[in-house]
Amino acid sequence: MKPRKWCKEIKAWANGATIEYKAKRSKCWDIVYPTWNLDGEYRIKQPLEQERNRYKCALVKIIDESMDDFSVEVALDALNDRS
């Protein structure tokens, strides 16, 4: 038997996890009371530390595209000092 599409997310929600939803044409994830529609996407909200690391990676990528290597190292050190 094939498991339901959102099986993992439903189990996590039942155990107290926060669920995020993104409509098909949206770029943003919103925290919702899930209805488990098939017209969008659901995911388990990531812990704060994982989100912080994801934002650091995105910031480093932006910095890397606009600065020289020395500046990137300085920016990384500054980010790590603030964590």
Secondary structure, 3 states (H helix, E strand, C coil): CCCCCCHHHHHHHHCCCCEEEEECCCCCCEECCCCCCCCEEEEECCCHHHHHHHHHHHHHHHHHHHCCHHHHHHHHHHHHHHC
